[in-house]
């Protein structure tokens, strides 16, 4: 695995214009174009920190010079990999030559305040609160029908990945990888068709959710929870029937050991009716009505 020591003279790092060093306080730092990165280690673990154009050479930098938290790092090799990935992304962006513009138009998220032209008929708009891509009608026809939005608008949080998949030559390698990951989690059936294999448990949030919903179609699932004021070490919860947890299906209160509830899964805590205790006494929820139980 690459480390700071091996990358200081690595030809790939040199070709990308990356400079590696140790800071004044002894932690790894790196510069790529206008960005400087650091691997900061705390008792809770290590994370990637960054700053834009900090003053001074790398060996003079201190932790106080970095103001962004860019995610956790497993080790020094992960730090080096993230720096190289960023440098490759910056290089690809430069080579793509996207054009910044002002285009006065209305979008599903408000009036466009700025725009980036990725290519003919492919424009990404930014608004005061959100943004996304607009594809011309002919460009939109190039989007796979399983992912196509007939309006030609694709919001920036998730749907942008559809545009990146349809027009990979207009995106960086990092963006293409991120788009593929986004599609895997959001549109697993489409991803499986493209890649020619089935996703297994843990590889797609959407597919895992489908499995969860199928198994627990008639289960009582927690919809809200609060530490109990009446039972030490217990969490009082309100549960509703089924994954959608609709109010019309009725509500029940239960007492759950707080340590057990803390280990709940990503799609909610499922009540074990044979084991978990129904709660009929005083409630810590404001306004709880016993008539709904």
Buried (B, 14 or more C-beta within 10 A) or exposed (E): EBBBEEBBEBEEBEEBEBBBBBBBEEBBBBBBBEBBBBBBBEEEEBBBBBBEEBEEEBEEBBEEBBEEEBEEBEEBBBBBBBBBBBBBBBBBBEEBEBEEEEBEEEBBBBEBBEBBBBEEBBBBBBBEEBBBBBBEEEBBEEBEEEBBBEEBBBBBEBBBBBBBBBBBEBBBEBBBBBBBEBBBBBBBBBBBEBEEEEBEEEBBBBBBBBEBBEEBEEBBBBBEBBEBEEBEEBBBBBBBBBBEBEEEEEBBBBBBBBEBBEEBEEBBBBBEEEEBEEBEEEBBBEEBEEEEB
